[in-house]
Amino acid sequence: MKPFGLGGSQMAEIKKYEIGPESQNLESGVECNPFGIITMKDIAEYIPDPSLYLVGDGHIIRGRDRIHLIVGYAGVGKSRATTYLAHCGATGNKWFDYEIKHKFNTLFIQTENGLPRLKHDLGEMTNELDGRVFFADLQNGAQFHDPHFRNQMRSIIVQNKIGMVVIDPWTNLAPDIGHKDYNQAVGLVLDSLPEDQNLCPAVMVVAHCRKPDSNVRSKKGAELMHEVMGSQVLTSRSRFVLVMERADPSDSADNRVLVSCAKANDALDMPRSCHIRGKVLFESVPDYDWDERDQPQKPGRKPTYYLSDLVDLIQPGEQVTSREWKNRAKEKFNIGESTFYTFQSEATSRERVALVRHGVYRRVA
């Protein structure tokens, strides 16, 4: 069997089976369209096309069947992260925690930053990025509902060998629409890409988080994936979700940002890291104290133990019941039951421990 692409394009290589009269719609009498099946032989013989993999180990992949997402509160640096992505795609440099597998050209579909902002951010890099990074001049906005606009998008992508399309932000493309309309909007974006998988780019979408409620516990990390403004369609349709948040939300002068992989359908690792935000480039902060960040302490209360201390009560690879783990924590730290369960939930969400089955946990080796 010949190698084939991902998602819907796979079906071109899969045998279609005719549907007999017994499979007809009994109510309408109309025969359903035939569909394909993937056999164990197909899976064994499948050879992934390495040119489809752009960033990370399956984190960002070219294809007409997928989108990727960067989310965060306003002002955290999401747009700069996409410019950083474009720079890394052009140079081959590492983007946050992710290696660039294949260099690519980037097309920005955005309406927020005009020439003054672009000059400010990219003025010193125009020679370096010439012929590699492009911005659509959208005098009438992003008209993905217009077939002529989508046709022009395909032509620009092919002519300029675009490997990454960035839509920034999503709310300018699809403001105040419902769940069904979001699905349709995503479909129109994907329809604007070339059908030939060898010419089809990856799509990165920038989305804002809803303004946090002051009366509710502040969400952080992967939890922010569920706070995307508008609709959960974006996160459910995305194969990769990157969450950005300020390292210290109370200090506006602190340019450190936390970057966490909240979803990776086609990759095994979900890294997180801290970086100092610049105009375009980001600088890694390797000594960021994640234990302090992960500590679910009450305001004003000095911590006497951290999340890592409770995780260390379990040996790597060891399985323990929730009761045994709680007893160890109580004996070691005199921790209360409700506080223990808060730590337990945090350790599970951070994948420091794995829930084997109901009431049984294993420390990740």
Short mmCIF file of the C-alpha atoms (twelve columns), coordinates in Angstrom:
data_MODEL
# 
_entry.id   MODEL 
# 
loop_
_atom_site.group_PDB 
_atom_site.id 
_atom_site.type_symbol 
_atom_site.label_atom_id 
_atom_site.label_alt_id 
_atom_site.label_comp_id 
_atom_site.label_asym_id 
_atom_site.label_seq_id 
_atom_site.Cartn_x 
_atom_site.Cartn_y 
_atom_site.Cartn_z 
_atom_site.pdbx_PDB_model_num 
ATOM 1   C CA . MET A 1   0.000   0.000  0.000  1 
ATOM 2   C CA . LYS A 2   1.308   3.449  -0.854 1 
ATOM 3   C CA . PRO A 3   1.909   5.981  1.931  1 
ATOM 4   C CA . PHE A 4   -1.015  8.290  2.446  1 
ATOM 5   C CA . GLY A 5   -1.683  11.415 4.464  1 
ATOM 6   C CA . LEU A 6   -3.597  11.937 7.661  1 
ATOM 7   C CA . GLY A 7   -7.308  12.265 8.381  1 
ATOM 8   C CA . GLY A 8   -9.745  12.377 5.524  1 
ATOM 9   C CA . SER A 9   -7.056  11.985 2.870  1 
ATOM 10  C CA . GLN A 10  -6.331  8.499  4.186  1 
ATOM 11  C CA . MET A 11  -9.587  7.230  2.786  1 
ATOM 12  C CA . ALA A 12  -8.331  7.701  -0.761 1 
ATOM 13  C CA . GLU A 13  -6.126  4.639  -0.233 1 
ATOM 14  C CA . ILE A 14  -8.695  2.515  1.614  1 
ATOM 15  C CA . LYS A 15  -10.837 0.030  -0.255 1 
ATOM 16  C CA . LYS A 16  -14.468 1.073  -0.574 1 
ATOM 17  C CA . TYR A 17  -17.058 -1.620 -0.042 1 
ATOM 18  C CA . GLU A 18  -20.357 -1.647 -1.886 1 
ATOM 19  C CA . ILE A 19  -23.415 -1.520 0.314  1 
ATOM 20  C CA . GLY A 20  -26.128 -4.019 -0.395 1 
ATOM 21  C CA . PRO A 21  -29.879 -3.600 -0.200 1 
ATOM 22  C CA . GLU A 22  -29.868 -4.665 3.453  1 
ATOM 23  C CA . SER A 23  -27.915 -1.460 4.298  1 
ATOM 24  C CA . GLN A 24  -30.376 0.893  2.621  1 
ATOM 25  C CA . ASN A 25  -32.195 3.502  4.637  1 
ATOM 26  C CA . LEU A 26  -35.444 1.697  5.387  1 
ATOM 27  C CA . GLU A 27  -37.417 4.897  5.854  1 
ATOM 28  C CA . SER A 28  -36.356 6.756  2.727  1 
ATOM 29  C CA . GLY A 29  -35.290 3.812  0.593  1 
ATOM 30  C CA . VAL A 30  -32.145 5.766  -0.345 1 
ATOM 31  C CA . GLU A 31  -28.890 3.834  -0.381 1 
ATOM 32  C CA . CYS A 32  -26.153 5.297  1.807  1 
ATOM 33  C CA . ASN A 33  -22.835 6.346  0.303  1 
ATOM 34  C CA . PRO A 34  -20.135 3.642  0.498  1 
ATOM 35  C CA . PHE A 35  -17.365 4.110  3.038  1 
ATOM 36  C CA . GLY A 36  -13.933 2.588  3.550  1 
ATOM 37  C CA . ILE A 37  -12.391 0.543  6.319  1 
ATOM 38  C CA . ILE A 38  -8.852  0.490  7.696  1 
ATOM 39  C CA . THR A 39  -7.561  -3.034 8.265  1 
ATOM 40  C CA . MET A 40  -4.732  -4.265 10.476 1 
ATOM 41  C CA . LYS A 41  -2.703  -4.769 7.285  1 
ATOM 42  C CA . ASP A 42  -3.277  -1.120 6.354  1 
ATOM 43  C CA . ILE A 43  -2.020  -0.049 9.784  1 
ATOM 44  C CA . ALA A 44  1.026   -2.343 9.569  1 
ATOM 45  C CA . GLU A 45  1.964   -1.051 6.113  1 
ATOM 46  C CA . TYR A 46  1.222   2.626  6.803  1 
ATOM 47  C CA . ILE A 47  4.296   4.847  6.385  1 
ATOM 48  C CA . PRO A 48  3.768   8.409  7.711  1 
ATOM 49  C CA . ASP A 49  4.909   11.131 5.343  1 
ATOM 50  C CA . PRO A 50  7.696   12.881 7.301  1 
ATOM 51  C CA . SER A 51  7.239   16.123 5.343  1 
ATOM 52  C CA . LEU A 52  3.855   16.635 7.016  1 
ATOM 53  C CA . TYR A 53  5.447   17.018 10.447 1 
ATOM 54  C CA . LEU A 54  6.492   20.635 10.972 1 
ATOM 55  C CA . VAL A 55  6.917   21.291 14.698 1 
ATOM 56  C CA . GLY A 56  7.640   18.946 17.590 1 
ATOM 57  C CA . ASP A 57  7.027   15.211 17.529 1 
ATOM 58  C CA . GLY A 58  3.592   15.326 15.956 1 
ATOM 59  C CA . HIS A 59  2.498   18.519 17.723 1 
ATOM 60  C CA . ILE A 60  1.966   20.630 14.588 1 
ATOM 61  C CA . ILE A 61  1.221   18.758 11.361 1 
ATOM 62  C CA . ARG A 62  0.260   20.010 7.908  1 
ATOM 63  C CA . GLY A 63  -3.184  18.929 6.773  1 
ATOM 64  C CA . ARG A 64  -6.619  19.945 5.576  1 
ATOM 65  C CA . ASP A 65  -8.287  18.086 8.439  1 
ATOM 66  C CA . ARG A 66  -6.856  19.850 11.491 1 
ATOM 67  C CA . ILE A 67  -6.261  23.121 13.285 1 
ATOM 68  C CA . HIS A 68  -3.888  24.023 16.123 1 
ATOM 69  C CA . LEU A 69  -4.557  26.542 18.883 1 
ATOM 70  C CA . ILE A 70  -2.769  29.091 21.078 1 
ATOM 71  C CA . VAL A 71  -4.919  30.364 23.958 1 
ATOM 72  C CA . GLY A 72  -4.448  32.821 26.799 1 
ATOM 73  C CA . TYR A 73  -5.731  36.013 28.380 1 
ATOM 74  C CA . ALA A 74  -5.394  39.321 26.535 1 
ATOM 75  C CA . GLY A 75  -1.905  40.822 26.622 1 
ATOM 76  C CA . VAL A 76  -0.024  37.651 27.541 1 
ATOM 77  C CA . GLY A 77  1.858   37.543 24.225 1 
ATOM 78  C CA . LYS A 78  -0.070  35.151 21.988 1 
ATOM 79  C CA . SER A 79  0.530   37.220 18.846 1 
ATOM 80  C CA . ARG A 80  4.224   37.465 19.654 1 
ATOM 81  C CA . ALA A 81  4.294   33.692 20.098 1 
ATOM 82  C CA . THR A 82  2.973   33.258 16.543 1 
ATOM 83  C CA . THR A 83  5.555   35.720 15.200 1 
ATOM 84  C CA . TYR A 84  8.160   33.715 17.107 1 
ATOM 85  C CA . LEU A 85  6.764   30.582 15.451 1 
ATOM 86  C CA . ALA A 86  7.118   32.184 12.017 1 
ATOM 87  C CA . HIS A 87  10.698  33.232 12.807 1 
ATOM 88  C CA . CYS A 88  11.588  29.726 13.977 1 
ATOM 89  C CA . GLY A 89  9.911   28.234 10.903 1 
ATOM 90  C CA . ALA A 90  12.083  30.418 8.699  1 
ATOM 91  C CA . THR A 91  15.348  29.873 10.582 1 
ATOM 92  C CA . GLY A 92  14.903  26.346 11.916 1 
ATOM 93  C CA . ASN A 93  15.494  27.471 15.504 1 
ATOM 94  C CA . LYS A 94  13.627  25.773 18.351 1 
ATOM 95  C CA . TRP A 95  10.152  27.178 19.168 1 
ATOM 96  C CA . PHE A 96  9.636   27.034 22.948 1 
ATOM 97  C CA . ASP A 97  9.981   23.294 23.750 1 
ATOM 98  C CA . TYR A 98  9.523   22.123 20.163 1 
ATOM 99  C CA . GLU A 99  12.068  21.351 17.469 1 
ATOM 100 C CA . ILE A 100 11.366  22.530 13.923 1 
ATOM 101 C CA . LYS A 101 11.275  19.365 11.819 1 
ATOM 102 C CA . HIS A 102 10.995  21.159 8.479  1 
ATOM 103 C CA . LYS A 103 11.445  24.868 7.759  1 
ATOM 104 C CA . PHE A 104 8.344   26.630 6.456  1 
ATOM 105 C CA . ASN A 105 6.981   29.923 5.163  1 
ATOM 106 C CA . THR A 106 4.197   31.612 7.152  1 
ATOM 107 C CA . LEU A 107 1.112   33.569 6.078  1 
ATOM 108 C CA . PHE A 108 -0.651  35.708 8.691  1 
ATOM 109 C CA . ILE A 109 -4.399  36.316 8.403  1 
ATOM 110 C CA . GLN A 110 -4.818  39.132 10.913 1 
ATOM 111 C CA . THR A 111 -6.473  42.506 11.188 1 
ATOM 112 C CA . GLU A 112 -5.137  43.872 14.498 1 
ATOM 113 C CA . ASN A 113 -1.561  44.835 13.634 1 
ATOM 114 C CA . GLY A 114 -0.961  47.380 10.878 1 
ATOM 115 C CA . LEU A 115 2.327   48.476 9.369  1 
ATOM 116 C CA . PRO A 116 3.352   50.623 12.400 1 
ATOM 117 C CA . ARG A 117 3.195   47.619 14.774 1 
ATOM 118 C CA . LEU A 118 4.762   45.268 12.225 1 
ATOM 119 C CA . LYS A 119 7.598   47.770 11.659 1 
ATOM 120 C CA . HIS A 120 8.148   48.032 15.413 1 
ATOM 121 C CA . ASP A 121 8.297   44.277 15.917 1 
ATOM 122 C CA . LEU A 122 9.991   43.098 12.729 1 
ATOM 123 C CA . GLY A 123 11.962  46.118 11.529 1 
ATOM 124 C CA . GLU A 124 15.288  44.541 12.488 1 
ATOM 125 C CA . MET A 125 14.452  41.187 10.889 1 
ATOM 126 C CA . THR A 126 13.025  42.114 7.493  1 
ATOM 127 C CA . ASN A 127 16.101  40.906 5.587  1 
ATOM 128 C CA . GLU A 128 16.237  37.663 7.571  1 
ATOM 129 C CA . LEU A 129 12.549  36.905 7.010  1 
ATOM 130 C CA . ASP A 130 12.229  38.233 3.462  1 
ATOM 131 C CA . GLY A 131 10.427  35.696 1.278  1 
ATOM 132 C CA . ARG A 132 9.570   33.569 4.320  1 
ATOM 133 C CA . VAL A 133 6.906   35.541 6.261  1 
ATOM 134 C CA . PHE A 134 3.851   37.229 4.699  1 
ATOM 135 C CA . PHE A 135 0.869   39.226 5.984  1 
ATOM 136 C CA . ALA A 136 -2.419  39.311 4.113  1 
ATOM 137 C CA . ASP A 137 -3.566  42.864 3.362  1 
ATOM 138 C CA . LEU A 138 -7.205  42.511 4.428  1 
ATOM 139 C CA . GLN A 139 -8.867  45.823 3.694  1 
ATOM 140 C CA . ASN A 140 -12.299 44.238 3.993  1 
ATOM 141 C CA . GLY A 141 -11.461 41.717 6.685  1 
ATOM 142 C CA . ALA A 142 -11.149 37.943 6.456  1 
ATOM 143 C CA . GLN A 143 -14.015 36.923 4.164  1 
ATOM 144 C CA . PHE A 144 -13.770 33.134 4.413  1 
ATOM 145 C CA . HIS A 145 -17.470 32.842 3.556  1 
ATOM 146 C CA . ASP A 146 -16.677 34.256 0.087  1 
ATOM 147 C CA . PRO A 147 -15.622 31.534 -2.421 1 
ATOM 148 C CA . HIS A 148 -13.447 34.080 -4.269 1 
ATOM 149 C CA . PHE A 149 -11.581 34.838 -1.014 1 
ATOM 150 C CA . ARG A 150 -10.971 31.129 -0.403 1 
ATOM 151 C CA . ASN A 151 -9.751  30.651 -3.986 1 
ATOM 152 C CA . GLN A 152 -7.342  33.561 -3.605 1 
ATOM 153 C CA . MET A 153 -6.112  32.046 -0.331 1 
ATOM 154 C CA . ARG A 154 -5.296  28.778 -2.090 1 
ATOM 155 C CA . SER A 155 -3.443  30.628 -4.862 1 
ATOM 156 C CA . ILE A 156 -1.367  32.675 -2.402 1 
ATOM 157 C CA . ILE A 157 -0.507  29.551 -0.398 1 
ATOM 158 C CA . VAL A 158 0.667   27.687 -3.481 1 
ATOM 159 C CA . GLN A 159 2.514   30.632 -5.069 1 
ATOM 160 C CA . ASN A 160 4.449   31.463 -1.892 1 
ATOM 161 C CA . LYS A 161 4.931   27.856 -0.724 1 
ATOM 162 C CA . ILE A 162 3.198   28.576 2.575  1 
ATOM 163 C CA . GLY A 163 3.654   25.895 5.243  1 
ATOM 164 C CA . MET A 164 1.888   27.659 8.124  1 
ATOM 165 C CA . VAL A 165 -1.244  29.834 8.143  1 
ATOM 166 C CA . VAL A 166 -1.803  31.880 11.309 1 
ATOM 167 C CA . ILE A 167 -5.268  33.283 12.076 1 
ATOM 168 C CA . ASP A 168 -4.994  36.000 14.724 1 
ATOM 169 C CA . PRO A 169 -7.325  36.381 16.505 1 
ATOM 170 C CA . TRP A 170 -10.227 34.009 15.972 1 
ATOM 171 C CA . THR A 171 -12.780 36.473 17.416 1 
ATOM 172 C CA . ASN A 172 -12.180 38.824 14.476 1 
ATOM 173 C CA . LEU A 173 -12.976 35.990 12.106 1 
ATOM 174 C CA . ALA A 174 -16.008 34.592 13.905 1 
ATOM 175 C CA . PRO A 175 -17.445 37.111 16.407 1 
ATOM 176 C CA . ASP A 176 -20.619 36.358 18.364 1 
ATOM 177 C CA . ILE A 177 -21.636 33.178 16.582 1 
ATOM 178 C CA . GLY A 178 -23.088 29.955 17.914 1 
ATOM 179 C CA . HIS A 179 -21.812 26.406 18.232 1 
ATOM 180 C CA . LYS A 180 -23.074 25.346 14.789 1 
ATOM 181 C CA . ASP A 181 -21.617 28.451 13.155 1 
ATOM 182 C CA . TYR A 182 -18.226 27.833 14.753 1 
ATOM 183 C CA . ASN A 183 -18.095 24.422 13.130 1 
ATOM 184 C CA . GLN A 184 -19.010 26.003 9.814  1 
ATOM 185 C CA . ALA A 185 -16.349 28.718 10.250 1 
ATOM 186 C CA . VAL A 186 -13.661 26.099 10.939 1 
ATOM 187 C CA . GLY A 187 -14.831 24.210 7.866  1 
ATOM 188 C CA . LEU A 188 -14.534 27.327 5.685  1 
ATOM 189 C CA . VAL A 189 -10.987 27.952 6.914  1 
ATOM 190 C CA . LEU A 190 -9.965  24.389 6.076  1 
ATOM 191 C CA . ASP A 191 -11.718 24.663 2.697  1 
ATOM 192 C CA . SER A 192 -9.424  27.590 1.839  1 
ATOM 193 C CA . LEU A 193 -6.406  25.255 1.872  1 
ATOM 194 C CA . PRO A 194 -5.096  23.398 -1.198 1 
ATOM 195 C CA . GLU A 195 -6.462  19.877 -1.600 1 
ATOM 196 C CA . ASP A 196 -3.034  18.514 -2.516 1 
ATOM 197 C CA . GLN A 197 -1.493  17.434 0.809  1 
ATOM 198 C CA . ASN A 198 1.974   18.205 -0.547 1 
ATOM 199 C CA . LEU A 199 0.936   21.871 -0.855 1 
ATOM 200 C CA . CYS A 200 -1.347  22.070 2.184  1 
ATOM 201 C CA . PRO A 201 -0.054  24.073 5.192  1 
ATOM 202 C CA . ALA A 202 -0.749  23.734 8.909  1 
ATOM 203 C CA . VAL A 203 -3.223  26.157 10.519 1 
ATOM 204 C CA . MET A 204 -2.530  27.913 13.826 1 
ATOM 205 C CA . VAL A 205 -5.404  29.835 15.440 1 
ATOM 206 C CA . VAL A 206 -5.019  32.423 18.211 1 
ATOM 207 C CA . ALA A 207 -7.914  32.564 20.685 1 
ATOM 208 C CA . HIS A 208 -8.589  34.721 23.740 1 
ATOM 209 C CA . CYS A 209 -9.718  33.389 27.098 1 
ATOM 210 C CA . ARG A 210 -12.796 34.774 28.777 1 
ATOM 211 C CA . LYS A 211 -12.217 37.407 31.457 1 
ATOM 212 C CA . PRO A 212 -11.746 35.556 34.764 1 
ATOM 213 C CA . ASP A 213 -14.440 35.766 37.426 1 
ATOM 214 C CA . SER A 214 -13.039 37.399 40.553 1 
ATOM 215 C CA . ASN A 215 -15.310 35.273 42.746 1 
ATOM 216 C CA . VAL A 216 -14.020 31.963 41.395 1 
ATOM 217 C CA . ARG A 217 -10.670 30.234 41.949 1 
ATOM 218 C CA . SER A 218 -8.193  31.394 39.333 1 
ATOM 219 C CA . LYS A 219 -7.656  28.751 36.683 1 
ATOM 220 C CA . LYS A 220 -4.230  28.035 35.320 1 
ATOM 221 C CA . GLY A 221 -2.319  25.773 32.977 1 
ATOM 222 C CA . ALA A 222 -4.356  23.221 31.061 1 
ATOM 223 C CA . GLU A 223 -7.541  24.424 32.774 1 
ATOM 224 C CA . LEU A 224 -7.433  27.577 30.635 1 
ATOM 225 C CA . MET A 225 -8.067  25.453 27.559 1 
ATOM 226 C CA . HIS A 226 -11.703 25.307 28.651 1 
ATOM 227 C CA . GLU A 227 -11.973 29.097 29.060 1 
ATOM 228 C CA . VAL A 228 -11.681 29.964 25.364 1 
ATOM 229 C CA . MET A 229 -13.926 32.871 24.411 1 
ATOM 230 C CA . GLY A 230 -16.872 31.885 22.253 1 
ATOM 231 C CA . SER A 231 -17.195 28.144 21.877 1 
ATOM 232 C CA . GLN A 232 -15.534 24.870 22.884 1 
ATOM 233 C CA . VAL A 233 -15.637 23.894 19.200 1 
ATOM 234 C CA . LEU A 234 -12.153 25.374 18.786 1 
ATOM 235 C CA . THR A 235 -10.564 23.232 21.492 1 
ATOM 236 C CA . SER A 236 -12.436 20.099 20.462 1 
ATOM 237 C CA . ARG A 237 -11.483 20.541 16.795 1 
ATOM 238 C CA . SER A 238 -7.835  21.358 17.587 1 
ATOM 239 C CA . ARG A 239 -5.211  18.627 17.547 1 
ATOM 240 C CA . PHE A 240 -2.752  20.725 19.569 1 
ATOM 241 C CA . VAL A 241 -3.512  23.393 22.195 1 
ATOM 242 C CA . LEU A 242 -0.813  25.628 23.673 1 
ATOM 243 C CA . VAL A 243 -1.769  27.629 26.778 1 
ATOM 244 C CA . MET A 244 0.045   30.866 27.653 1 
ATOM 245 C CA . GLU A 245 -0.211  32.670 31.010 1 
ATOM 246 C CA . ARG A 246 1.754   35.227 32.996 1 
ATOM 247 C CA . ALA A 247 4.219   33.834 35.517 1 
ATOM 248 C CA . ASP A 248 3.103   36.561 37.946 1 
ATOM 249 C CA . PRO A 249 -0.309  37.994 36.998 1 
ATOM 250 C CA . SER A 250 -0.006  40.635 39.734 1 
ATOM 251 C CA . ASP A 251 3.148   42.206 38.244 1 
ATOM 252 C CA . SER A 252 2.593   43.852 34.874 1 
ATOM 253 C CA . ALA A 253 6.337   44.516 34.544 1 
ATOM 254 C CA . ASP A 254 7.182   40.805 34.748 1 
ATOM 255 C CA . ASN A 255 7.728   39.607 31.163 1 
ATOM 256 C CA . ARG A 256 7.956   35.943 32.129 1 
ATOM 257 C CA . VAL A 257 5.263   33.745 30.590 1 
ATOM 258 C CA . LEU A 258 4.394   30.111 31.202 1 
ATOM 259 C CA . VAL A 259 3.842   27.988 28.102 1 
ATOM 260 C CA . SER A 260 2.036   24.667 28.587 1 
ATOM 261 C CA . CYS A 261 0.899   22.009 26.144 1 
ATOM 262 C CA . ALA A 262 -2.705  21.330 27.181 1 
ATOM 263 C CA . LYS A 263 -3.625  18.988 24.339 1 
ATOM 264 C CA . ALA A 264 -1.614  16.924 21.858 1 
ATOM 265 C CA . ASN A 265 -3.644  14.318 19.986 1 
ATOM 266 C CA . ASP A 266 -0.781  13.225 17.758 1 
ATOM 267 C CA . ALA A 267 2.123   13.441 20.227 1 
ATOM 268 C CA . LEU A 268 3.109   11.666 23.433 1 
ATOM 269 C CA . ASP A 269 4.833   14.472 25.351 1 
ATOM 270 C CA . MET A 270 3.074   17.565 26.707 1 
ATOM 271 C CA . PRO A 271 5.860   19.893 27.905 1 
ATOM 272 C CA . ARG A 272 5.615   23.121 29.848 1 
ATOM 273 C CA . SER A 273 8.243   25.807 30.361 1 
ATOM 274 C CA . CYS A 274 8.859   29.402 31.366 1 
ATOM 275 C CA . HIS A 275 10.176  32.079 28.996 1 
ATOM 276 C CA . ILE A 276 10.942  35.801 28.973 1 
ATOM 277 C CA . ARG A 277 8.864   37.512 26.303 1 
ATOM 278 C CA . GLY A 278 10.613  39.802 23.830 1 
ATOM 279 C CA . LYS A 279 9.359   41.722 20.777 1 
ATOM 280 C CA . VAL A 280 9.667   38.607 18.631 1 
ATOM 281 C CA . LEU A 281 11.945  36.099 20.324 1 
ATOM 282 C CA . PHE A 282 11.459  34.380 23.690 1 
ATOM 283 C CA . GLU A 283 14.267  33.455 26.096 1 
ATOM 284 C CA . SER A 284 14.051  30.289 28.195 1 
ATOM 285 C CA . VAL A 285 13.968  30.516 32.023 1 
ATOM 286 C CA . PRO A 286 15.290  27.101 33.099 1 
ATOM 287 C CA . ASP A 287 15.241  27.754 36.872 1 
ATOM 288 C CA . TYR A 288 11.545  28.601 37.205 1 
ATOM 289 C CA . ASP A 289 10.121  27.128 40.451 1 
ATOM 290 C CA . TRP A 290 7.288   24.876 39.283 1 
ATOM 291 C CA . ASP A 291 6.825   23.402 42.774 1 
ATOM 292 C CA . GLU A 292 5.860   26.806 44.107 1 
ATOM 293 C CA . ARG A 293 3.566   27.303 41.133 1 
ATOM 294 C CA . ASP A 294 1.865   23.966 41.659 1 
ATOM 295 C CA . GLN A 295 1.371   24.486 45.391 1 
ATOM 296 C CA . PRO A 296 -2.408  24.892 45.943 1 
ATOM 297 C CA . GLN A 297 -1.970  27.019 49.045 1 
ATOM 298 C CA . LYS A 298 -4.371  29.483 50.575 1 
ATOM 299 C CA . PRO A 299 -3.573  33.208 50.191 1 
ATOM 300 C CA . GLY A 300 -1.333  34.466 52.985 1 
ATOM 301 C CA . ARG A 301 -0.574  30.977 54.309 1 
ATOM 302 C CA . LYS A 302 3.058   29.921 54.366 1 
ATOM 303 C CA . PRO A 303 3.393   26.465 52.800 1 
ATOM 304 C CA . THR A 304 4.998   23.707 54.847 1 
ATOM 305 C CA . TYR A 305 4.951   21.189 52.010 1 
ATOM 306 C CA . TYR A 306 4.683   21.226 48.251 1 
ATOM 307 C CA . LEU A 307 3.075   19.097 45.584 1 
ATOM 308 C CA . SER A 308 6.380   17.338 44.936 1 
ATOM 309 C CA . ASP A 309 6.582   16.375 48.629 1 
ATOM 310 C CA . LEU A 310 3.292   14.521 48.434 1 
ATOM 311 C CA . VAL A 311 4.239   12.900 45.133 1 
ATOM 312 C CA . ASP A 312 7.508   11.741 46.724 1 
ATOM 313 C CA . LEU A 313 5.483   9.708  49.237 1 
ATOM 314 C CA . ILE A 314 5.002   7.242  46.346 1 
ATOM 315 C CA . GLN A 315 7.982   5.496  44.824 1 
ATOM 316 C CA . PRO A 316 8.388   5.802  41.023 1 
ATOM 317 C CA . GLY A 317 6.212   3.129  39.421 1 
ATOM 318 C CA . GLU A 318 4.592   2.193  42.737 1 
ATOM 319 C CA . GLN A 319 0.821   1.713  42.932 1 
ATOM 320 C CA . VAL A 320 -1.012  2.768  46.084 1 
ATOM 321 C CA . THR A 321 -4.621  3.166  47.089 1 
ATOM 322 C CA . SER A 322 -5.945  6.624  47.737 1 
ATOM 323 C CA . ARG A 323 -6.414  5.667  51.408 1 
ATOM 324 C CA . GLU A 324 -2.796  4.519  51.799 1 
ATOM 325 C CA . TRP A 325 -1.483  7.670  50.106 1 
ATOM 326 C CA . LYS A 326 -3.669  9.844  52.339 1 
ATOM 327 C CA . ASN A 327 -2.461  8.024  55.461 1 
ATOM 328 C CA . ARG A 328 1.169   8.577  54.462 1 
ATOM 329 C CA . ALA A 329 0.491   12.287 53.910 1 
ATOM 330 C CA . LYS A 330 -1.268  12.611 57.252 1 
ATOM 331 C CA . GLU A 331 1.547   10.829 59.100 1 
ATOM 332 C CA . LYS A 332 4.292   12.825 57.360 1 
ATOM 333 C CA . PHE A 333 2.706   16.293 57.155 1 
ATOM 334 C CA . ASN A 334 -0.419  16.082 59.326 1 
ATOM 335 C CA . ILE A 335 -2.360  17.108 56.238 1 
ATOM 336 C CA . GLY A 336 -6.136  17.401 56.351 1 
ATOM 337 C CA . GLU A 337 -8.401  15.269 54.193 1 
ATOM 338 C CA . SER A 338 -9.778  18.058 52.004 1 
ATOM 339 C CA . THR A 339 -6.300  19.529 51.467 1 
ATOM 340 C CA . PHE A 340 -4.959  16.106 50.526 1 
ATOM 341 C CA . TYR A 341 -7.645  15.604 47.896 1 
ATOM 342 C CA . THR A 342 -6.847  19.043 46.455 1 
ATOM 343 C CA . PHE A 343 -3.204  17.981 46.094 1 
ATOM 344 C CA . GLN A 344 -4.270  14.606 44.699 1 
ATOM 345 C CA . SER A 345 -6.365  16.246 41.999 1 
ATOM 346 C CA . GLU A 346 -3.534  18.646 41.142 1 
ATOM 347 C CA . ALA A 347 -0.986  15.808 40.940 1 
ATOM 348 C CA . THR A 348 -3.266  13.871 38.603 1 
ATOM 349 C CA . SER A 349 -3.977  16.829 36.307 1 
ATOM 350 C CA . ARG A 350 -0.245  17.581 36.145 1 
ATOM 351 C CA . GLU A 351 0.370   13.923 35.270 1 
ATOM 352 C CA . ARG A 352 2.727   13.504 38.227 1 
ATOM 353 C CA . VAL A 353 0.640   10.461 39.146 1 
ATOM 354 C CA . ALA A 354 -1.681  8.335  37.024 1 
ATOM 355 C CA . LEU A 355 -5.119  7.046  38.011 1 
ATOM 356 C CA . VAL A 356 -4.851  3.312  37.339 1 
ATOM 357 C CA . ARG A 357 -8.414  2.540  38.339 1 
ATOM 358 C CA . HIS A 358 -10.912 3.896  40.827 1 
ATOM 359 C CA . GLY A 359 -9.078  4.629  44.084 1 
ATOM 360 C CA . VAL A 360 -5.657  3.378  42.871 1 
ATOM 361 C CA . TYR A 361 -2.808  5.656  41.769 1 
ATOM 362 C CA . ARG A 362 0.643   5.053  40.313 1 
ATOM 363 C CA . ARG A 363 3.516   7.487  40.397 1 
ATOM 364 C CA . VAL A 364 4.778   8.183  36.880 1 
ATOM 365 C CA . ALA A 365 8.315   6.830  36.567 1 
# 
